[in-house]
């Protein structure tokens, strides 16, 4: 995925038919058609595999890991790279 591509206006994104970019609301609506959504959260990129240039430094990785971890728990979490949804099959009682 191209960073920040999902934040581009729809008029720009629609030219790239292969890119499937969903908002949180769209994903939840799709899942709720057959499952019960229990939790939704945003994930930031993992920094474990960074190994080029200045990102190869251990302290830079630790700094980024700490920053992304904090951002996942902050009000800025919605800016993460991925939407993670926990859903369950509804019980048939």
Backbone as CSV, one residue per row, in Angstrom:
resi,resn,N_x,N_y,N_z,CA_x,CA_y,CA_z,C_x,C_y,C_z
1,UNK,0.833,-1.177,0.000,0.000,0.000,0.000,0.880,1.242,0.000
2,UNK,0.480,2.228,-0.733,1.210,3.479,-0.802,0.824,4.316,0.419
3,UNK,1.803,4.748,1.217,1.465,5.556,2.391,0.667,6.792,2.015
4,UNK,-0.272,7.125,2.819,-1.140,8.294,2.676,-2.098,8.211,1.495
5,UNK,-2.043,7.154,0.712,-2.941,7.041,-0.437,-4.395,6.996,0.012
6,UNK,-4.649,6.340,1.116,-6.029,6.215,1.584,-6.600,7.543,2.060
7,UNK,-5.762,8.514,2.316,-6.248,9.821,2.742,-6.497,10.760,1.572
8,UNK,-6.170,10.329,0.390,-6.390,11.167,-0.785,-7.893,11.295,-1.036
9,UNK,-8.320,12.384,-1.666,-9.744,12.537,-1.983,-10.226,11.421,-2.913
10,UNK,-11.491,11.086,-2.814,-12.088,10.017,-3.614,-11.866,10.250,-5.105
11,UNK,-11.925,11.482,-5.541,-11.760,11.785,-6.966,-10.374,11.349,-7.465
12,UNK,-9.367,11.379,-6.601,-8.026,10.914,-6.971,-7.961,9.392,-6.888
13,UNK,-8.493,8.822,-5.800,-8.418,7.373,-5.587,-9.205,6.575,-6.618
14,UNK,-10.282,7.127,-7.132,-11.120,6.348,-8.055,-10.409,5.999,-9.354
15,UNK,-9.359,6.704,-9.691,-8.586,6.399,-10.897,-7.802,5.100,-10.756
16,UNK,-7.596,4.664,-9.540,-6.840,3.449,-9.270,-7.821,2.349,-8.884
17,UNK,-8.392,1.709,-9.870,-9.459,0.728,-9.656,-9.013,-0.467,-8.817
18,UNK,-7.732,-0.823,-8.845,-7.260,-1.986,-8.103,-7.151,-1.720,-6.606
19,UNK,-6.993,-0.476,-6.244,-6.826,-0.155,-4.825,-8.181,-0.219,-4.127
20,UNK,-8.288,-1.086,-3.150,-9.514,-1.190,-2.358,-9.275,-0.470,-1.049
21,UNK,-9.841,0.687,-0.941,-9.661,1.501,0.243,-11.024,1.702,0.879
22,UNK,-11.132,1.272,2.115,-12.397,1.353,2.839,-12.257,2.266,4.038
23,UNK,-13.317,2.972,4.343,-13.350,3.712,5.599,-13.767,2.728,6.688
24,UNK,-13.580,3.131,7.909,-13.973,2.283,9.028,-15.475,1.983,8.947
25,UNK,-16.266,2.977,8.669,-17.720,2.800,8.584,-18.096,1.791,7.490
26,UNK,-17.419,1.850,6.330,-17.705,0.920,5.239,-17.367,-0.522,5.635
27,UNK,-16.236,-0.711,6.296,-15.845,-2.065,6.708,-16.836,-2.613,7.724
28,UNK,-17.200,-1.793,8.698,-18.147,-2.246,9.721,-19.480,-2.601,9.078
29,UNK,-19.938,-1.805,8.145,-21.206,-2.101,7.454,-21.136,-3.430,6.702
30,UNK,-20.012,-3.691,6.037,-19.846,-4.959,5.318,-19.868,-6.147,6.274
31,UNK,-19.164,-6.017,7.370,-19.073,-7.119,8.323,-20.393,-7.339,9.041
32,UNK,-21.097,-6.258,9.375,-22.363,-6.384,10.101,-23.459,-7.046,9.272
33,UNK,-23.231,-7.216,7.993,-24.240,-7.901,7.177,-24.316,-9.382,7.531
34,UNK,-23.315,-9.922,8.213,-23.374,-11.336,8.589,-22.770,-11.653,9.944
35,UNK,-22.038,-10.699,10.509,-21.370,-10.930,11.790,-21.669,-9.789,12.755
36,UNK,-21.368,-10.022,14.023,-21.538,-8.996,15.048,-20.157,-8.393,15.336
37,UNK,-20.019,-7.099,15.144,-18.747,-6.418,15.378,-18.584,-6.208,16.882
38,UNK,-17.460,-6.685,17.414,-17.197,-6.551,18.837,-16.199,-5.447,19.143
39,UNK,-15.257,-5.224,18.250,-14.244,-4.192,18.491,-13.638,-3.743,17.168
40,UNK,-13.329,-2.473,17.089,-12.654,-1.896,15.923,-11.486,-1.058,16.432
41,UNK,-10.318,-1.253,15.849,-9.168,-0.416,16.214,-8.288,-0.221,14.986
42,UNK,-7.382,0.698,15.100,-6.472,1.032,14.009,-5.072,0.567,14.368
43,UNK,-4.342,0.099,13.370,-2.973,-0.377,13.578,-2.001,0.516,12.832
44,UNK,-0.877,0.745,13.457,0.197,1.508,12.842,1.219,0.532,12.291
45,UNK,2.073,0.955,11.367,3.023,0.023,10.758,4.009,-0.556,11.772
46,UNK,4.388,-1.790,11.538,5.417,-2.424,12.359,6.773,-1.902,11.917
47,UNK,7.683,-1.759,12.856,9.006,-1.232,12.513,10.093,-2.278,12.698
48,UNK,9.714,-3.516,12.922,10.697,-4.572,13.165,11.561,-4.876,11.958
49,UNK,11.043,-4.685,10.769,11.771,-5.061,9.562,12.472,-3.900,8.888
50,UNK,12.488,-2.742,9.518,13.178,-1.605,8.924,14.672,-1.889,8.927
51,UNK,15.327,-1.675,7.815,16.745,-1.981,7.758,17.496,-1.214,6.690
52,UNK,16.998,-0.037,6.336,17.678,0.725,5.291,18.071,2.100,5.827
53,UNK,19.247,2.524,5.472,19.718,3.852,5.852,19.669,4.097,7.346
54,UNK,19.217,5.296,7.730,19.186,5.637,9.152,18.183,4.807,9.939
55,UNK,17.243,4.169,9.240,16.251,3.340,9.927,16.839,2.025,10.411
56,UNK,18.080,1.743,10.035,18.751,0.527,10.460,19.236,0.637,11.906
57,UNK,19.244,1.837,12.433,19.721,2.078,13.783,18.716,1.556,14.809
58,UNK,19.220,0.888,15.843,18.352,0.342,16.884,17.578,1.410,17.628
59,UNK,18.207,2.548,17.900,17.511,3.584,18.656,16.398,4.229,17.845
60,UNK,16.572,4.311,16.521,15.514,4.867,15.664,14.315,3.929,15.666
61,UNK,14.570,2.621,15.550,13.466,1.646,15.595,12.742,1.709,16.925
62,UNK,13.491,1.802,18.029,12.857,1.881,19.355,12.019,3.152,19.488
63,UNK,12.539,4.248,18.963,11.813,5.513,19.001,10.517,5.417,18.195
64,UNK,10.609,4.882,16.972,9.415,4.734,16.135,8.410,3.776,16.758
65,UNK,8.889,2.667,17.312,8.001,1.700,17.952,7.249,2.347,19.113
66,UNK,7.960,3.124,19.922,7.324,3.812,21.055,6.315,4.848,20.565
67,UNK,6.691,5.602,19.520,5.786,6.623,18.982,4.527,5.990,18.400
68,UNK,4.690,4.927,17.600,3.524,4.274,16.999,2.654,3.621,18.057
69,UNK,3.264,3.054,19.074,2.499,2.440,20.157,1.656,3.498,20.868
70,UNK,2.256,4.647,21.125,1.513,5.734,21.762,0.387,6.215,20.855
71,UNK,0.674,6.368,19.562,-0.341,6.848,18.620,-1.514,5.882,18.508
72,UNK,-1.265,4.576,18.587,-2.355,3.598,18.524,-3.340,3.779,19.666
73,UNK,-2.880,4.312,20.785,-3.746,4.489,21.955,-4.254,5.924,22.107
74,UNK,-3.855,6.806,21.201,-4.230,8.214,21.315,-5.456,8.535,20.457
75,UNK,-5.850,9.790,20.503,-6.959,10.251,19.661,-6.580,10.285,18.181
76,UNK,-5.311,10.119,17.889,-4.837,10.108,16.505,-4.788,8.695,15.923
77,UNK,-5.323,7.734,16.639,-5.273,6.337,16.194,-5.896,6.161,14.811
78,UNK,-6.915,6.938,14.487,-7.606,6.816,13.196,-6.675,7.071,12.014
79,UNK,-5.500,7.596,12.250,-4.555,7.857,11.165,-3.672,6.644,10.873
80,UNK,-3.918,5.528,11.551,-3.126,4.322,11.351,-3.248,3.766,9.941
81,UNK,-2.396,2.807,9.623,-2.349,2.230,8.275,-3.442,1.204,8.015
82,UNK,-3.886,0.510,9.063,-4.836,-0.584,8.875,-5.962,-0.492,9.887
83,UNK,-7.112,-0.992,9.480,-8.255,-1.082,10.384,-8.384,-2.542,10.784
84,UNK,-8.441,-2.790,12.075,-8.530,-4.150,12.610,-9.901,-4.304,13.253
85,UNK,-10.647,-5.316,12.799,-11.997,-5.537,13.307,-12.090,-6.913,13.920
86,UNK,-12.626,-6.978,15.129,-12.926,-8.258,15.778,-14.416,-8.463,15.667
87,UNK,-14.819,-9.570,15.066,-16.233,-9.853,14.860,-16.522,-11.292,15.255
88,UNK,-17.774,-11.540,15.567,-18.185,-12.879,15.958,-19.486,-13.252,15.260
89,UNK,-19.668,-14.540,15.087,-20.895,-15.052,14.507,-22.007,-14.850,15.537
90,UNK,-23.135,-14.267,15.132,-24.215,-14.065,16.102,-24.788,-15.398,16.589
91,UNK,-25.147,-15.414,17.855,-25.717,-16.651,18.397,-27.175,-16.781,17.950
92,UNK,-27.575,-18.001,17.617,-28.959,-18.276,17.168,-29.754,-18.838,18.322
93,UNK,-30.243,-17.977,19.164,-31.017,-18.435,20.327,-32.481,-18.371,20.047
